[in-house]
Amino acid sequence: MSLNEILRTYINSSHFLTYKRAEEISKEADEPSFISSFIENHRVLQDMLNDAQLDRHFIIDAIYTHQSPKVKPSDCEKSVEIADLLIINVHHNIPNIPPMGNAMLFQAKRNLHARTGSLAHDTEAIQFYLYNKWPTFKFSTRKNEFEASVTQWDFSKTDSREHSKYILIYKGQAFNNKELSLTSEFSKSGFYNSCAWNTAKCEDEESSATDGLFCNEDFSSTLSSIINTSAGRFFNTGNNSPNDHWSLFIHAMLGLAVNKSYCYNLSRQNRVNCPRGVKVYNSFSRNILSLAFQHEVMNCISGMHNEFRITNSLLHSLSGDTPPPHSDGEYEFELPPSHPSIMIINSFNKENYLLNHY
C-alpha cells in the first residue's frame, strides 16, 4: 500500500473502533473520543508504516490531552483552545545535517456531510477568527512557562505554508465492520476518498464563520503531505530566534510532551486514570538519548573536549516526574503548562537508519 492508503486505513479503523468502544459502554462518541482513539493507537500506525515497503523508518509517539492550552486572541474577551490536535513531523537526514521539522495545528468538528456548517456560535466564532486571521494572542491558561519567553505571541508567516486547518469527522457510523465496508449513509455523505476524516483550509479564506468551511481534502492526504514535508509550516530544529514564535511554540510543546507525566479521564471511551505521557516520555526520550549519546561519542573520537552534558541531562530528566494536573478547572492557570493532543512522527531514511542502529 502507498503511504496515503496506509494512513487512510488507520484513520478509518480508528473511527470504527471509537464507535465500537462507545457502544460497548453505552456512551455517545464525541470529538475528544475520536482524537483519543487516533492518538492512543499510534503504535499500530507505526507498525503499519514500518511493515510497508517505504523508503523510511518511522518512530511515532503521541499523547492525548483535551482543551489545553487555551489562548485569548487580540480583541477577544473569551479564550479558546489552540488546537484539538498537533501533528509534528521530524525527518532525520544523514549525520551532521540538522533534521527537517514541520508541523500543523488542527481543530476538530463533526458533521454528516463534507461541510462544517456554521462556526459562528459563541466561542466557535473566536476559534474561526483565530484560524482564519491568526492575530496576536496570549496564553490564558497554564501560561506561566509560556510567558517567561513571550507575552504576546505572533504566528505571522513569511510564506504561504499553512500551520492550521479544520478537521471534519463524519458524525455517524461510517463502517459496518472492522474490514471497513462502508455504510450506505457514509457512501452518500460526500466525504472525500471514503475517508471518515476530511480537512478544510481556513487561513486567509474569504468564507465567513456563519458560512462555515467546505472540507475538500481527506485527512489521509493532508497527513501524507505533512510527512512528505509538502504541507505544514516548517520550524527551526536548531537554535531558535526569539522572534520566531512558531518555532518557539513547537519547541515548547515538544519539551512539555517529553518531560511531563500525568493521567486523563475520558468516560465516553471508558478511560480512567490513563497515562497521558509516560509511554511517550520514555520512548521518545530514549530515542533522543540514543542519538545524543552517539553524537557526543563521535565528538570524543574526533578529539573534541566532551563532558557528555547532553547525555547526562537527558538521563537526569528520565528519573524525574511531575505531579499530575488532574482537572482543567477555574484555577487552571495555577496548573503546570500543557500542550494539545500531540502526535510526533520521526522518520529516518531507511538506509541511514539501518546503518546507524544495527
Backbone torsions as a table, in degrees:
resi	resn	phi	psi	omega
1	MET	NA	151.5	175.9
2	SER	-76.5	167.3	177.3
3	LEU	-56.2	-45.2	-179.4
4	ASN	-61.0	-42.6	-179.3
5	GLU	-66.2	-39.8	178.0
6	ILE	-62.4	-46.0	-179.2
7	LEU	-63.9	-40.8	179.2
8	ARG	-64.3	-41.8	178.3
9	THR	-62.0	-42.5	179.7
10	TYR	-64.9	-45.8	-179.6
11	ILE	-61.2	-46.0	-179.2
12	ASN	-67.5	-38.5	176.4
13	SER	-63.9	-40.1	177.7
14	SER	-62.2	-41.2	178.4
15	HIS	-63.0	-45.1	179.3
16	PHE	-62.5	-44.4	-177.7
17	LEU	-67.6	-30.9	178.1
18	THR	-62.6	-47.0	178.3
19	TYR	-66.5	-39.2	-179.6
20	LYS	-62.2	-44.9	-179.5
21	ARG	-66.1	-41.3	179.8
22	ALA	-63.7	-40.1	179.2
23	GLU	-64.8	-37.8	-177.9
24	GLU	-62.4	-27.7	-179.5
25	ILE	-113.2	13.9	176.9
26	SER	57.1	46.3	176.7
27	LYS	-119.2	162.6	176.7
28	GLU	-99.6	129.5	179.1
29	ALA	-72.1	141.4	177.0
30	ASP	-132.5	-176.9	-177.0
31	GLU	-55.2	-48.0	179.1
32	PRO	-59.4	-31.9	178.9
33	SER	-61.3	-43.7	-178.5
34	PHE	-70.1	-40.3	179.2
35	ILE	-64.3	-42.7	-179.3
36	SER	-64.5	-38.2	178.4
37	SER	-66.4	-41.8	177.8
38	PHE	-61.5	-38.3	-177.1
39	ILE	-75.5	-49.8	-167.5
40	GLU	-71.9	-17.4	178.5
41	ASN	-98.4	23.2	-173.6
42	HIS	-63.7	-25.1	177.3
43	ARG	-65.5	-33.6	176.6
44	VAL	-63.2	-44.7	178.1
45	LEU	-61.6	-43.6	179.1
46	GLN	-57.9	-45.1	179.8
47	ASP	-65.4	-40.9	179.4
48	MET	-60.4	-42.4	-179.2
49	LEU	-69.1	-42.0	-177.3
50	ASN	-75.0	-23.4	177.0
51	ASP	-79.8	-18.0	179.8
52	ALA	-80.5	161.1	-179.3
53	GLN	-86.2	65.1	178.0
54	LEU	-102.0	166.0	-176.1
55	ASP	-90.8	12.2	-178.7
56	ARG	-130.6	155.2	169.5
57	HIS	-107.1	135.7	-173.9
58	PHE	-113.7	139.5	168.7
59	ILE	-125.4	114.8	-174.1
60	ILE	-117.5	131.9	175.1
61	ASP	-128.5	153.8	-177.3
62	ALA	-158.3	152.1	177.9
63	ILE	-138.9	136.0	175.9
64	TYR	-94.9	134.0	167.7
65	THR	-141.8	174.6	-179.2
66	HIS	-145.1	134.7	177.1
67	GLN	53.1	45.6	179.8
68	SER	-151.9	136.1	-10.4
69	PRO	-84.2	168.7	176.8
70	LYS	-106.9	149.1	-179.3
71	VAL	-130.6	156.2	177.1
72	LYS	-118.3	108.8	177.9
73	PRO	-65.0	155.0	176.7
74	SER	-56.1	141.0	177.5
75	ASP	69.7	14.3	177.4
76	CYS	-115.9	144.9	-178.0
77	GLU	-91.9	-22.8	-177.2
78	LYS	-112.1	159.1	179.5
79	SER	-101.4	155.5	176.1
80	VAL	-136.9	157.6	175.6
81	GLU	-68.6	144.9	-177.1
82	ILE	-73.5	-24.8	178.6
83	ALA	-173.3	155.1	168.5
84	ASP	-86.2	-25.4	-175.3
85	LEU	-151.5	137.3	174.9
86	LEU	-122.7	120.8	175.3
87	ILE	-102.3	122.9	176.2
88	ILE	-116.6	123.7	-179.4
89	ASN	-114.4	127.6	179.1
90	VAL	-127.9	116.9	177.3
91	HIS	-104.1	120.4	-179.9
92	HIS	-92.4	121.3	-177.9
93	ASN	-85.2	-125.4	178.6
94	ILE	-103.4	163.7	179.9
95	PRO	-52.8	145.2	177.4
96	ASN	75.6	3.2	172.7
97	ILE	-112.8	123.9	-177.6
98	PRO	-57.7	143.6	176.9
99	PRO	-65.2	156.3	177.8
100	MET	-99.9	128.4	-177.7
101	GLY	-122.8	136.9	173.8
102	ASN	-143.6	155.5	-172.8
103	ALA	-153.5	162.3	177.7
104	MET	-151.5	141.2	175.3
105	LEU	-95.7	145.2	-180.0
106	PHE	-133.1	139.4	171.1
107	GLN	-112.8	129.2	-172.7
108	ALA	-100.9	138.9	172.0
109	LYS	-134.4	169.1	178.4
110	ARG	-130.4	146.7	175.4
111	ASN	-163.8	168.3	-179.3
112	LEU	-90.8	-7.9	176.8
113	HIS	-140.3	173.0	-167.7
114	ALA	-80.8	40.1	171.2
115	ARG	-134.1	146.9	-179.8
116	THR	-72.3	-24.3	-167.8
117	GLY	77.7	-174.6	-177.4
118	SER	-61.0	138.5	175.6
119	LEU	-119.7	33.2	-172.6
120	ALA	-102.8	1.1	-175.2
121	HIS	-84.7	118.5	171.5
122	ASP	50.8	-122.6	-175.5
123	THR	-70.8	-16.5	175.4
124	GLU	-59.8	-36.8	179.5
125	ALA	-66.3	-36.7	177.9
126	ILE	-68.2	-41.4	177.7
127	GLN	-60.9	-43.3	178.2
128	PHE	-62.3	-43.6	178.8
129	TYR	-59.7	-43.7	179.3
130	LEU	-60.0	-49.4	-175.5
131	TYR	-76.4	-22.3	-179.1
132	ASN	-84.5	-41.6	-173.9
133	LYS	-111.0	-24.2	-173.0
134	TRP	44.3	64.7	173.8
135	PRO	-71.2	172.5	173.2
136	THR	-63.1	154.1	-177.2
137	PHE	-151.5	164.8	175.2
138	LYS	-123.3	148.7	171.3
139	PHE	-74.3	130.5	-176.6
140	SER	-108.3	-11.9	175.7
141	THR	-134.7	148.4	-179.1
142	ARG	47.1	51.1	-164.4
143	LYS	-103.3	-9.9	-170.5
144	ASN	-55.4	-47.5	-177.2
145	GLU	-68.9	-35.5	-179.6
146	PHE	-67.7	-40.7	-175.8
147	GLU	-73.9	-10.7	176.9
148	ALA	-66.1	-29.0	-178.1
149	SER	-106.7	-37.8	-176.6
150	VAL	-142.0	133.4	177.6
151	THR	-98.3	-37.7	179.0
152	GLN	-119.9	108.6	-174.1
153	TRP	-85.1	140.7	-176.6
154	ASP	-137.1	111.3	179.8
155	PHE	-96.0	21.5	177.6
156	SER	-53.5	139.3	-176.0
157	LYS	-120.3	160.0	-177.0
158	THR	-102.7	-2.4	177.3
159	ASP	-136.0	-173.1	-172.7
160	SER	-94.6	5.0	-176.7
161	ARG	-72.9	131.1	-179.7
162	GLU	-76.2	151.5	170.8
163	HIS	-122.9	10.2	179.7
164	SER	-155.7	149.6	175.5
165	LYS	-150.3	166.7	168.4
166	TYR	-96.5	139.5	169.0
167	ILE	-102.7	133.9	173.7
168	LEU	-112.8	120.1	-178.6
169	ILE	-101.7	132.9	-179.1
170	TYR	-61.6	127.0	-175.1
171	LYS	-92.0	72.3	-179.4
172	GLY	166.3	173.4	178.5
173	GLN	-78.3	115.5	-176.1
174	ALA	-88.9	-19.0	-172.3
175	PHE	-134.5	143.2	-177.7
176	ASN	-80.9	-25.9	-172.9
177	ASN	-157.8	177.4	-178.2
178	LYS	-69.0	-15.5	173.5
179	GLU	-77.3	-4.3	172.9
180	LEU	67.7	37.4	170.7
181	SER	-72.6	136.4	-171.2
182	LEU	-74.3	142.2	169.1
183	THR	-74.4	156.3	-179.4
184	SER	-63.5	-35.7	-179.8
185	GLU	-64.7	-44.2	-179.1
186	PHE	-67.1	-34.1	179.2
187	SER	-60.2	-28.4	-177.8
188	LYS	-97.1	2.4	-169.9
189	SER	-77.0	-22.9	-176.9
190	GLY	87.1	4.9	175.9
191	PHE	-66.9	136.6	-172.9
192	TYR	-70.3	138.8	172.0
193	ASN	53.8	30.7	178.4
194	SER	54.3	32.0	176.9
195	CYS	-101.4	129.5	-174.4
196	ALA	-73.5	-9.1	173.9
197	TRP	-120.9	126.2	173.6
198	ASN	-117.6	166.3	-179.9
199	THR	-129.0	158.1	179.5
200	ALA	-135.7	137.8	172.8
201	LYS	-73.8	138.5	179.3
202	CYS	-127.6	-34.7	-176.1
203	GLU	-57.7	123.3	175.7
204	ASP	63.0	14.2	176.6
205	GLU	-73.4	151.0	-179.1
206	GLU	-83.4	-10.7	179.3
207	SER	-61.0	147.3	178.9
208	SER	-95.7	163.9	177.2
209	ALA	-61.6	-35.3	179.4
210	THR	-65.3	-41.0	179.8
211	ASP	-73.0	-29.3	-177.2
212	GLY	77.3	-164.6	-173.5
213	LEU	-125.4	145.4	174.0
214	PHE	-93.8	122.6	-174.1
215	CYS	-96.1	98.2	-168.7
216	ASN	-110.5	22.6	174.7
217	GLU	-144.0	137.7	176.6
218	ASP	-75.0	147.6	-175.6
219	PHE	-63.8	-29.3	178.3
220	SER	-63.1	-37.9	177.2
221	SER	-68.1	-41.6	177.5
222	THR	-60.8	-47.4	-178.5
223	LEU	-66.6	-38.5	176.3
224	SER	-60.9	-40.2	179.4
225	SER	-67.8	-34.7	176.3
226	ILE	-64.9	-46.2	-179.6
227	ILE	-63.0	-36.1	178.8
228	ASN	-83.5	3.5	177.5
229	THR	64.8	17.2	175.4
230	SER	-90.8	-5.2	175.9
231	ALA	-139.1	160.5	-177.2
232	GLY	91.2	142.8	-177.3
233	ARG	-80.6	133.8	178.8
234	PHE	-69.1	148.1	171.6
235	PHE	-130.3	156.6	-178.0
236	ASN	-77.0	120.8	179.6
237	THR	-88.4	-4.3	178.7
238	GLY	-105.4	-134.2	179.5
239	ASN	-72.9	134.7	-177.3
240	ASN	-91.5	142.0	169.0
241	SER	-80.2	139.6	179.3
242	PRO	-62.3	-18.1	179.2
243	ASN	-93.4	-5.9	179.6
244	ASP	-91.8	80.8	-173.0
245	HIS	-66.9	-32.2	178.7
246	TRP	-62.3	-47.6	178.5
247	SER	-65.1	-39.8	177.3
248	LEU	-60.5	-41.1	179.9
249	PHE	-64.1	-47.9	-178.8
250	ILE	-63.1	-41.8	178.0
251	HIS	-63.7	-38.1	177.7
252	ALA	-64.2	-42.6	179.5
253	MET	-65.5	-41.3	177.5
254	LEU	-63.1	-42.6	179.7
255	GLY	-61.7	-41.9	178.6
256	LEU	-67.8	-36.8	-177.2
257	ALA	-65.3	-39.6	-174.7
258	VAL	-94.1	-2.1	-177.5
259	ASN	-121.7	2.3	-179.8
260	LYS	-117.5	148.5	-179.9
261	SER	-141.7	113.1	179.2
262	TYR	-157.0	179.8	-170.0
263	CYS	-116.7	164.1	176.1
264	TYR	-138.7	156.1	173.8
265	ASN	-117.2	136.4	176.2
266	LEU	-144.7	91.5	-171.1
267	SER	-63.2	-31.6	-177.6
268	ARG	-68.1	-14.1	175.9
269	GLN	-120.6	14.1	177.7
270	ASN	58.6	41.3	178.0
271	ARG	-106.5	117.1	-178.6
272	VAL	-126.8	123.5	-180.0
273	ASN	51.3	43.4	178.3
274	CYS	-81.7	135.8	179.6
275	PRO	-67.2	126.5	178.0
276	ARG	-80.3	-39.8	-167.0
277	GLY	-120.6	-10.4	-169.3
278	VAL	-61.8	-50.9	-177.3
279	LYS	-64.2	-42.1	-179.3
280	VAL	-65.1	-45.1	-176.7
281	TYR	-59.6	-47.0	-177.9
282	ASN	-65.7	-49.7	-175.1
283	SER	-69.7	-43.5	-177.0
284	PHE	-67.6	-43.1	178.8
285	SER	-63.9	-37.0	179.3
286	ARG	-64.0	-39.8	177.4
287	ASN	-64.4	-46.1	179.0
288	ILE	-63.5	-41.4	-179.9
289	LEU	-60.1	-43.7	179.4
290	SER	-60.6	-45.8	-179.5
291	LEU	-65.9	-42.1	-179.3
292	ALA	-64.6	-41.6	-180.0
293	PHE	-62.9	-44.2	178.6
294	GLN	-61.2	-41.1	-179.7
295	HIS	-62.4	-44.8	-176.6
296	GLU	-73.5	-30.7	173.9
297	VAL	-64.1	-43.3	179.4
298	MET	-63.4	-34.2	176.2
299	ASN	-64.3	-39.0	177.8
300	CYS	-64.2	-44.4	-178.8
301	ILE	-61.4	-36.6	-178.5
302	SER	-80.5	0.8	174.8
303	GLY	95.0	2.7	179.2
304	MET	-77.3	142.6	175.7
305	HIS	-66.8	128.6	-174.7
306	ASN	-145.6	128.7	177.0
307	GLU	-108.9	14.8	179.1
308	PHE	52.3	44.0	-176.6
309	ARG	-67.2	-40.3	-179.6
310	ILE	-65.8	-46.0	-180.0
311	THR	-60.8	-45.5	-179.7
312	ASN	-65.4	-36.3	178.1
313	SER	-64.6	-42.8	179.1
314	LEU	-66.3	-40.8	177.6
315	LEU	-61.6	-38.9	179.0
316	HIS	-65.4	-41.3	-178.8
317	SER	-67.2	-30.2	179.9
318	LEU	-64.2	-25.5	-177.5
319	SER	-88.8	-3.3	-176.7
320	GLY	-89.9	174.9	176.7
321	ASP	-154.8	164.0	-177.0
322	THR	-130.9	131.6	177.2
323	PRO	-56.2	137.5	-174.0
324	PRO	-74.7	130.2	169.8
325	PRO	-80.8	99.6	-168.8
326	HIS	-74.8	-24.4	-174.5
327	SER	-144.0	164.3	177.0
328	ASP	-113.2	76.9	-172.2
329	GLY	-97.6	-163.8	-175.8
330	GLU	-62.7	-32.5	-177.1
331	TYR	-101.6	39.2	-175.0
332	GLU	-62.5	-26.4	-178.8
333	PHE	-62.7	-17.1	179.1
334	GLU	-85.2	-11.7	-178.9
335	LEU	-82.0	161.7	177.7
336	PRO	-60.3	151.9	177.8
337	PRO	-63.0	151.6	-179.0
338	SER	-138.3	-173.4	-173.9
339	HIS	-137.0	165.3	173.6
340	PRO	-69.2	172.9	168.0
341	SER	-54.6	133.7	-169.2
342	ILE	-135.5	135.7	171.0
343	MET	-120.2	125.1	-178.5
344	ILE	-110.0	115.4	-177.5
345	ILE	-107.5	108.1	174.1
346	ASN	-97.2	127.9	176.4
347	SER	-126.7	146.6	-178.7
348	PHE	-130.4	140.4	169.4
349	ASN	-56.3	124.0	-170.2
350	LYS	-56.1	-41.8	-179.4
351	GLU	-60.6	-45.2	179.9
352	ASN	-68.9	-37.4	-179.2
353	TYR	-64.0	-47.4	-179.3
354	LEU	-64.0	-37.6	179.6
355	LEU	-62.9	-36.8	-173.9
356	ASN	-94.8	-9.7	-174.4
357	HIS	-121.8	-3.6	-179.3
358	TYR	-134.0	NA	NA
